[in-house]
Amino acid sequence: MTDLKEVAELARELRALRRSAQLTYQRLSAKSHYTAAPLSAAASGNTVSTRWHGGGHGAP
C-alpha cells in the first residue's frame, strides 16, 4: 500500500512541474501520451494508478 504522505508529495510535485512547464493538462497529455483525466487525477492526490499505460489511452 502506498503511504498517503508519499501520494500527497507526488501530487504536489506533479502540479509544480506542470505549472513550471506552463502546460495545460491537454498539452501535457499530448506530450506524455496519457489522457488529461488520469494526469489530473494523479495531480489531485486523490488517486494514483499503480499501472500507468501509455499509447494515448491513459488507462490501466
PyMOL Python script that loads the backbone (N, CA, C, O; Angstrom):
from pymol import cmd

cmd.read_pdbstr("""\
ATOM      1  N   MET A   1       0.844  -1.186   0.000  1.00  0.00           N
ATOM      2  CA  MET A   1       0.000   0.000   0.000  1.00  0.00           C
ATOM      3  C   MET A   1       0.889   1.249   0.000  1.00  0.00           C
ATOM      4  O   MET A   1       1.912   1.297   0.683  1.00  0.00           O
ATOM      5  N   THR A   2       0.493   2.225  -0.754  1.00  0.00           N
ATOM      6  CA  THR A   2       1.253   3.468  -0.850  1.00  0.00           C
ATOM      7  C   THR A   2       0.921   4.371   0.337  1.00  0.00           C
ATOM      8  O   THR A   2      -0.244   4.555   0.690  1.00  0.00           O
ATOM      9  N   ASP A   3       1.953   4.919   0.934  1.00  0.00           N
ATOM     10  CA  ASP A   3       1.782   5.831   2.054  1.00  0.00           C
ATOM     11  C   ASP A   3       1.094   7.110   1.577  1.00  0.00           C
ATOM     12  O   ASP A   3       1.446   7.658   0.532  1.00  0.00           O
ATOM     13  N   LEU A   4       0.119   7.578   2.342  1.00  0.00           N
ATOM     14  CA  LEU A   4      -0.630   8.774   1.944  1.00  0.00           C
ATOM     15  C   LEU A   4       0.260  10.001   1.839  1.00  0.00           C
ATOM     16  O   LEU A   4       0.013  10.867   0.999  1.00  0.00           O
ATOM     17  N   LYS A   5       1.285  10.094   2.669  1.00  0.00           N
ATOM     18  CA  LYS A   5       2.214  11.215   2.585  1.00  0.00           C
ATOM     19  C   LYS A   5       2.977  11.181   1.260  1.00  0.00           C
ATOM     20  O   LYS A   5       3.232  12.224   0.658  1.00  0.00           O
ATOM     21  N   GLU A   6       3.338   9.985   0.812  1.00  0.00           N
ATOM     22  CA  GLU A   6       4.037   9.853  -0.465  1.00  0.00           C
ATOM     23  C   GLU A   6       3.138  10.273  -1.624  1.00  0.00           C
ATOM     24  O   GLU A   6       3.593  10.933  -2.559  1.00  0.00           O
ATOM     25  N   VAL A   7       1.870   9.893  -1.562  1.00  0.00           N
ATOM     26  CA  VAL A   7       0.914  10.271  -2.606  1.00  0.00           C
ATOM     27  C   VAL A   7       0.748  11.784  -2.638  1.00  0.00           C
ATOM     28  O   VAL A   7       0.741  12.391  -3.709  1.00  0.00           O
ATOM     29  N   ALA A   8       0.616  12.386  -1.469  1.00  0.00           N
ATOM     30  CA  ALA A   8       0.446  13.840  -1.390  1.00  0.00           C
ATOM     31  C   ALA A   8       1.684  14.546  -1.941  1.00  0.00           C
ATOM     32  O   ALA A   8       1.561  15.535  -2.664  1.00  0.00           O
ATOM     33  N   GLU A   9       2.867  14.050  -1.608  1.00  0.00           N
ATOM     34  CA  GLU A   9       4.105  14.653  -2.106  1.00  0.00           C
ATOM     35  C   GLU A   9       4.216  14.507  -3.627  1.00  0.00           C
ATOM     36  O   GLU A   9       4.600  15.451  -4.317  1.00  0.00           O
ATOM     37  N   LEU A  10       3.882  13.332  -4.141  1.00  0.00           N
ATOM     38  CA  LEU A  10       3.890  13.123  -5.593  1.00  0.00           C
ATOM     39  C   LEU A  10       2.930  14.090  -6.269  1.00  0.00           C
ATOM     40  O   LEU A  10       3.268  14.688  -7.290  1.00  0.00           O
ATOM     41  N   ALA A  11       1.746  14.248  -5.714  1.00  0.00           N
ATOM     42  CA  ALA A  11       0.752  15.161  -6.291  1.00  0.00           C
ATOM     43  C   ALA A  11       1.284  16.594  -6.308  1.00  0.00           C
ATOM     44  O   ALA A  11       1.144  17.300  -7.307  1.00  0.00           O
ATOM     45  N   ARG A  12       1.896  17.023  -5.199  1.00  0.00           N
ATOM     46  CA  ARG A  12       2.460  18.383  -5.159  1.00  0.00           C
ATOM     47  C   ARG A  12       3.551  18.553  -6.220  1.00  0.00           C
ATOM     48  O   ARG A  12       3.606  19.577  -6.900  1.00  0.00           O
ATOM     49  N   GLU A  13       4.408  17.556  -6.356  1.00  0.00           N
ATOM     50  CA  GLU A  13       5.487  17.644  -7.340  1.00  0.00           C
ATOM     51  C   GLU A  13       4.944  17.671  -8.766  1.00  0.00           C
ATOM     52  O   GLU A  13       5.434  18.428  -9.604  1.00  0.00           O
ATOM     53  N   LEU A  14       3.941  16.852  -9.041  1.00  0.00           N
ATOM     54  CA  LEU A  14       3.341  16.854 -10.379  1.00  0.00           C
ATOM     55  C   LEU A  14       2.737  18.212 -10.718  1.00  0.00           C
ATOM     56  O   LEU A  14       2.922  18.720 -11.824  1.00  0.00           O
ATOM     57  N   ARG A  15       2.013  18.799  -9.764  1.00  0.00           N
ATOM     58  CA  ARG A  15       1.414  20.118 -10.006  1.00  0.00           C
ATOM     59  C   ARG A  15       2.486  21.174 -10.233  1.00  0.00           C
ATOM     60  O   ARG A  15       2.369  22.005 -11.133  1.00  0.00           O
ATOM     61  N   ALA A  16       3.528  21.137  -9.417  1.00  0.00           N
ATOM     62  CA  ALA A  16       4.608  22.125  -9.548  1.00  0.00           C
ATOM     63  C   ALA A  16       5.327  21.979 -10.890  1.00  0.00           C
ATOM     64  O   ALA A  16       5.639  22.978 -11.537  1.00  0.00           O
ATOM     65  N   LEU A  17       5.585  20.765 -11.302  1.00  0.00           N
ATOM     66  CA  LEU A  17       6.261  20.543 -12.587  1.00  0.00           C
ATOM     67  C   LEU A  17       5.407  21.024 -13.757  1.00  0.00           C
ATOM     68  O   LEU A  17       5.911  21.654 -14.686  1.00  0.00           O
ATOM     69  N   ARG A  18       4.109  20.720 -13.702  1.00  0.00           N
ATOM     70  CA  ARG A  18       3.220  21.142 -14.791  1.00  0.00           C
ATOM     71  C   ARG A  18       3.157  22.661 -14.863  1.00  0.00           C
ATOM     72  O   ARG A  18       3.220  23.241 -15.947  1.00  0.00           O
ATOM     73  N   ARG A  19       3.032  23.307 -13.692  1.00  0.00           N
ATOM     74  CA  ARG A  19       2.979  24.774 -13.668  1.00  0.00           C
ATOM     75  C   ARG A  19       4.291  25.380 -14.165  1.00  0.00           C
ATOM     76  O   ARG A  19       4.274  26.334 -14.943  1.00  0.00           O
ATOM     77  N   SER A  20       5.417  24.840 -13.729  1.00  0.00           N
ATOM     78  CA  SER A  20       6.709  25.408 -14.131  1.00  0.00           C
ATOM     79  C   SER A  20       6.940  25.237 -15.631  1.00  0.00           C
ATOM     80  O   SER A  20       7.623  26.051 -16.253  1.00  0.00           O
ATOM     81  N   ALA A  21       6.373  24.186 -16.209  1.00  0.00           N
ATOM     82  CA  ALA A  21       6.484  23.972 -17.651  1.00  0.00           C
ATOM     83  C   ALA A  21       5.426  24.760 -18.415  1.00  0.00           C
ATOM     84  O   ALA A  21       5.430  24.773 -19.646  1.00  0.00           O
ATOM     85  N   GLN A  22       4.521  25.415 -17.694  1.00  0.00           N
ATOM     86  CA  GLN A  22       3.436  26.203 -18.269  1.00  0.00           C
ATOM     87  C   GLN A  22       2.600  25.376 -19.255  1.00  0.00           C
ATOM     88  O   GLN A  22       2.296  25.810 -20.367  1.00  0.00           O
ATOM     89  N   LEU A  23       2.243  24.168 -18.803  1.00  0.00           N
ATOM     90  CA  LEU A  23       1.440  23.276 -19.636  1.00  0.00           C
ATOM     91  C   LEU A  23       0.045  23.104 -19.055  1.00  0.00           C
ATOM     92  O   LEU A  23      -0.124  22.971 -17.843  1.00  0.00           O
ATOM     93  N   THR A  24      -0.939  23.109 -19.921  1.00  0.00           N
ATOM     94  CA  THR A  24      -2.281  22.711 -19.516  1.00  0.00           C
ATOM     95  C   THR A  24      -2.286  21.182 -19.479  1.00  0.00           C
ATOM     96  O   THR A  24      -1.367  20.543 -19.992  1.00  0.00           O
ATOM     97  N   TYR A  25      -3.318  20.599 -18.875  1.00  0.00           N
ATOM     98  CA  TYR A  25      -3.402  19.140 -18.881  1.00  0.00           C
ATOM     99  C   TYR A  25      -3.554  18.605 -20.305  1.00  0.00           C
ATOM    100  O   TYR A  25      -3.080  17.510 -20.608  1.00  0.00           O
ATOM    101  N   GLN A  26      -4.207  19.364 -21.175  1.00  0.00           N
ATOM    102  CA  GLN A  26      -4.361  18.930 -22.553  1.00  0.00           C
ATOM    103  C   GLN A  26      -3.003  18.887 -23.269  1.00  0.00           C
ATOM    104  O   GLN A  26      -2.711  17.933 -23.990  1.00  0.00           O
ATOM    105  N   ARG A  27      -2.182  19.914 -23.070  1.00  0.00           N
ATOM    106  CA  ARG A  27      -0.858  19.936 -23.701  1.00  0.00           C
ATOM    107  C   ARG A  27       0.058  18.874 -23.096  1.00  0.00           C
ATOM    108  O   ARG A  27       0.836  18.237 -23.806  1.00  0.00           O
ATOM    109  N   LEU A  28      -0.041  18.690 -21.779  1.00  0.00           N
ATOM    110  CA  LEU A  28       0.747  17.651 -21.124  1.00  0.00           C
ATOM    111  C   LEU A  28       0.325  16.279 -21.637  1.00  0.00           C
ATOM    112  O   LEU A  28       1.162  15.398 -21.832  1.00  0.00           O
ATOM    113  N   SER A  29      -0.960  16.107 -21.851  1.00  0.00           N
ATOM    114  CA  SER A  29      -1.487  14.866 -22.389  1.00  0.00           C
ATOM    115  C   SER A  29      -0.876  14.552 -23.754  1.00  0.00           C
ATOM    116  O   SER A  29      -0.463  13.421 -24.011  1.00  0.00           O
ATOM    117  N   ALA A  30      -0.823  15.539 -24.606  1.00  0.00           N
ATOM    118  CA  ALA A  30      -0.254  15.350 -25.944  1.00  0.00           C
ATOM    119  C   ALA A  30       1.225  14.984 -25.882  1.00  0.00           C
ATOM    120  O   ALA A  30       1.708  14.196 -26.696  1.00  0.00           O
ATOM    121  N   LYS A  31       1.936  15.550 -24.927  1.00  0.00           N
ATOM    122  CA  LYS A  31       3.366  15.284 -24.801  1.00  0.00           C
ATOM    123  C   LYS A  31       3.658  13.955 -24.112  1.00  0.00           C
ATOM    124  O   LYS A  31       4.672  13.319 -24.397  1.00  0.00           O
ATOM    125  N   SER A  32       2.784  13.536 -23.214  1.00  0.00           N
ATOM    126  CA  SER A  32       3.055  12.337 -22.416  1.00  0.00           C
ATOM    127  C   SER A  32       2.364  11.085 -22.935  1.00  0.00           C
ATOM    128  O   SER A  32       2.695   9.978 -22.513  1.00  0.00           O
ATOM    129  N   HIS A  33       1.417  11.245 -23.839  1.00  0.00           N
ATOM    130  CA  HIS A  33       0.635  10.135 -24.388  1.00  0.00           C
ATOM    131  C   HIS A  33      -0.289   9.501 -23.351  1.00  0.00           C
ATOM    132  O   HIS A  33      -0.666   8.336 -23.482  1.00  0.00           O
ATOM    133  N   TYR A  34      -0.656  10.269 -22.318  1.00  0.00           N
ATOM    134  CA  TYR A  34      -1.687   9.894 -21.362  1.00  0.00           C
ATOM    135  C   TYR A  34      -2.809  10.899 -21.519  1.00  0.00           C
ATOM    136  O   TYR A  34      -2.560  12.056 -21.855  1.00  0.00           O
ATOM    137  N   THR A  35      -4.038  10.477 -21.281  1.00  0.00           N
ATOM    138  CA  THR A  35      -5.135  11.427 -21.382  1.00  0.00           C
ATOM    139  C   THR A  35      -5.085  12.384 -20.194  1.00  0.00           C
ATOM    140  O   THR A  35      -4.442  12.101 -19.182  1.00  0.00           O
ATOM    141  N   ALA A  36      -5.761  13.504 -20.327  1.00  0.00           N
ATOM    142  CA  ALA A  36      -5.742  14.529 -19.285  1.00  0.00           C
ATOM    143  C   ALA A  36      -6.365  14.037 -17.984  1.00  0.00           C
ATOM    144  O   ALA A  36      -5.928  14.438 -16.906  1.00  0.00           O
ATOM    145  N   ALA A  37      -7.370  13.182 -18.063  1.00  0.00           N
ATOM    146  CA  ALA A  37      -8.081  12.741 -16.858  1.00  0.00           C
ATOM    147  C   ALA A  37      -7.169  12.042 -15.842  1.00  0.00           C
ATOM    148  O   ALA A  37      -7.175  12.435 -14.675  1.00  0.00           O
ATOM    149  N   PRO A  38      -6.380  11.020 -16.229  1.00  0.00           N
ATOM    150  CA  PRO A  38      -5.521  10.398 -15.221  1.00  0.00           C
ATOM    151  C   PRO A  38      -4.384  11.307 -14.757  1.00  0.00           C
ATOM    152  O   PRO A  38      -3.935  11.201 -13.615  1.00  0.00           O
ATOM    153  N   LEU A  39      -3.919  12.191 -15.625  1.00  0.00           N
ATOM    154  CA  LEU A  39      -2.890  13.145 -15.213  1.00  0.00           C
ATOM    155  C   LEU A  39      -3.444  14.082 -14.143  1.00  0.00           C
ATOM    156  O   LEU A  39      -2.790  14.341 -13.133  1.00  0.00           O
ATOM    157  N   SER A  40      -4.638  14.579 -14.371  1.00  0.00           N
ATOM    158  CA  SER A  40      -5.286  15.464 -13.411  1.00  0.00           C
ATOM    159  C   SER A  40      -5.592  14.724 -12.106  1.00  0.00           C
ATOM    160  O   SER A  40      -5.408  15.266 -11.016  1.00  0.00           O
ATOM    161  N   ALA A  41      -6.057  13.487 -12.231  1.00  0.00           N
ATOM    162  CA  ALA A  41      -6.371  12.696 -11.041  1.00  0.00           C
ATOM    163  C   ALA A  41      -5.120  12.449 -10.195  1.00  0.00           C
ATOM    164  O   ALA A  41      -5.169  12.548  -8.969  1.00  0.00           O
ATOM    165  N   ALA A  42      -4.007  12.131 -10.844  1.00  0.00           N
ATOM    166  CA  ALA A  42      -2.757  11.907 -10.112  1.00  0.00           C
ATOM    167  C   ALA A  42      -2.297  13.190  -9.424  1.00  0.00           C
ATOM    168  O   ALA A  42      -1.836  13.158  -8.283  1.00  0.00           O
ATOM    169  N   ALA A  43      -2.423  14.314 -10.119  1.00  0.00           N
ATOM    170  CA  ALA A  43      -2.000  15.598  -9.546  1.00  0.00           C
ATOM    171  C   ALA A  43      -2.920  16.047  -8.416  1.00  0.00           C
ATOM    172  O   ALA A  43      -2.522  16.854  -7.576  1.00  0.00           O
ATOM    173  N   SER A  44      -4.141  15.531  -8.390  1.00  0.00           N
ATOM    174  CA  SER A  44      -5.067  15.890  -7.308  1.00  0.00           C
ATOM    175  C   SER A  44      -4.697  15.190  -6.012  1.00  0.00           C
ATOM    176  O   SER A  44      -5.046  15.649  -4.924  1.00  0.00           O
ATOM    177  N   GLY A  45      -3.989  14.077  -6.134  1.00  0.00           N
ATOM    178  CA  GLY A  45      -3.636  13.309  -4.949  1.00  0.00           C
ATOM    179  C   GLY A  45      -4.738  12.384  -4.486  1.00  0.00           C
ATOM    180  O   GLY A  45      -4.564  11.642  -3.520  1.00  0.00           O
ATOM    181  N   ASN A  46      -5.876  12.421  -5.167  1.00  0.00           N
ATOM    182  CA  ASN A  46      -6.995  11.563  -4.778  1.00  0.00           C
ATOM    183  C   ASN A  46      -6.833  10.133  -5.260  1.00  0.00           C
ATOM    184  O   ASN A  46      -7.331   9.196  -4.636  1.00  0.00           O
ATOM    185  N   THR A  47      -6.145   9.973  -6.359  1.00  0.00           N
ATOM    186  CA  THR A  47      -5.948   8.635  -6.906  1.00  0.00           C
ATOM    187  C   THR A  47      -4.648   8.599  -7.677  1.00  0.00           C
ATOM    188  O   THR A  47      -4.307   9.539  -8.394  1.00  0.00           O
ATOM    189  N   VAL A  48      -3.931   7.512  -7.522  1.00  0.00           N
ATOM    190  CA  VAL A  48      -2.707   7.299  -8.283  1.00  0.00           C
ATOM    191  C   VAL A  48      -2.738   5.863  -8.761  1.00  0.00           C
ATOM    192  O   VAL A  48      -2.787   4.932  -7.957  1.00  0.00           O
ATOM    193  N   SER A  49      -2.709   5.688 -10.054  1.00  0.00           N
ATOM    194  CA  SER A  49      -2.740   4.349 -10.619  1.00  0.00           C
ATOM    195  C   SER A  49      -1.422   3.642 -10.360  1.00  0.00           C
ATOM    196  O   SER A  49      -0.353   4.242 -10.475  1.00  0.00           O
ATOM    197  N   THR A  50      -1.501   2.368 -10.012  1.00  0.00           N
ATOM    198  CA  THR A  50      -0.283   1.585  -9.831  1.00  0.00           C
ATOM    199  C   THR A  50       0.209   1.045 -11.165  1.00  0.00           C
ATOM    200  O   THR A  50       1.334   0.555 -11.259  1.00  0.00           O
ATOM    201  N   ARG A  51      -0.622   1.131 -12.195  1.00  0.00           N
ATOM    202  CA  ARG A  51      -0.253   0.686 -13.540  1.00  0.00           C
ATOM    203  C   ARG A  51      -0.567   1.778 -14.544  1.00  0.00           C
ATOM    204  O   ARG A  51      -1.720   1.938 -14.946  1.00  0.00           O
ATOM    205  N   TRP A  52       0.435   2.528 -14.952  1.00  0.00           N
ATOM    206  CA  TRP A  52       0.229   3.528 -15.988  1.00  0.00           C
ATOM    207  C   TRP A  52       0.369   2.835 -17.319  1.00  0.00           C
ATOM    208  O   TRP A  52       1.254   2.001 -17.509  1.00  0.00           O
ATOM    209  N   HIS A  53      -0.497   3.178 -18.229  1.00  0.00           N
ATOM    210  CA  HIS A  53      -0.478   2.593 -19.565  1.00  0.00           C
ATOM    211  C   HIS A  53      -0.426   3.721 -20.570  1.00  0.00           C
ATOM    212  O   HIS A  53      -1.317   4.570 -20.599  1.00  0.00           O
ATOM    213  N   GLY A  54       0.600   3.739 -21.390  1.00  0.00           N
ATOM    214  CA  GLY A  54       0.757   4.804 -22.381  1.00  0.00           C
ATOM    215  C   GLY A  54      -0.024   4.523 -23.647  1.00  0.00           C
ATOM    216  O   GLY A  54      -1.067   3.868 -23.622  1.00  0.00           O
ATOM    217  N   GLY A  55       0.482   5.013 -24.724  1.00  0.00           N
ATOM    218  CA  GLY A  55      -0.141   4.784 -26.011  1.00  0.00           C
ATOM    219  C   GLY A  55      -1.355   5.651 -26.262  1.00  0.00           C
ATOM    220  O   GLY A  55      -2.161   5.345 -27.140  1.00  0.00           O
ATOM    221  N   GLY A  56      -1.504   6.739 -25.500  1.00  0.00           N
ATOM    222  CA  GLY A  56      -2.593   7.658 -25.768  1.00  0.00           C
ATOM    223  C   GLY A  56      -3.890   7.330 -25.070  1.00  0.00           C
ATOM    224  O   GLY A  56      -4.853   8.090 -25.172  1.00  0.00           O
ATOM    225  N   HIS A  57      -3.941   6.208 -24.357  1.00  0.00           N
ATOM    226  CA  HIS A  57      -5.195   5.831 -23.728  1.00  0.00           C
ATOM    227  C   HIS A  57      -5.324   6.340 -22.314  1.00  0.00           C
ATOM    228  O   HIS A  57      -6.420   6.716 -21.898  1.00  0.00           O
ATOM    229  N   GLY A  58      -4.233   6.364 -21.555  1.00  0.00           N
ATOM    230  CA  GLY A  58      -4.262   6.899 -20.206  1.00  0.00           C
ATOM    231  C   GLY A  58      -5.022   6.053 -19.206  1.00  0.00           C
ATOM    232  O   GLY A  58      -5.377   6.531 -18.129  1.00  0.00           O
ATOM    233  N   ALA A  59      -5.271   4.826 -19.544  1.00  0.00           N
ATOM    234  CA  ALA A  59      -5.995   3.939 -18.627  1.00  0.00           C
ATOM    235  C   ALA A  59      -5.167   2.686 -18.398  1.00  0.00           C
ATOM    236  O   ALA A  59      -4.439   2.247 -19.288  1.00  0.00           O
ATOM    237  N   PRO A  60      -5.275   2.111 -17.209  1.00  0.00           N
ATOM    238  CA  PRO A  60      -4.520   0.885 -16.937  1.00  0.00           C
ATOM    239  C   PRO A  60      -5.026  -0.271 -17.742  1.00  0.00           C
ATOM    240  O   PRO A  60      -4.500  -1.378 -17.632  1.00  0.00           O
TER     241      PRO A  60
END
""", "prot")
cmd.dss("prot")
cmd.show_as("cartoon", "prot")
cmd.util.cbc("prot")
cmd.orient("prot")
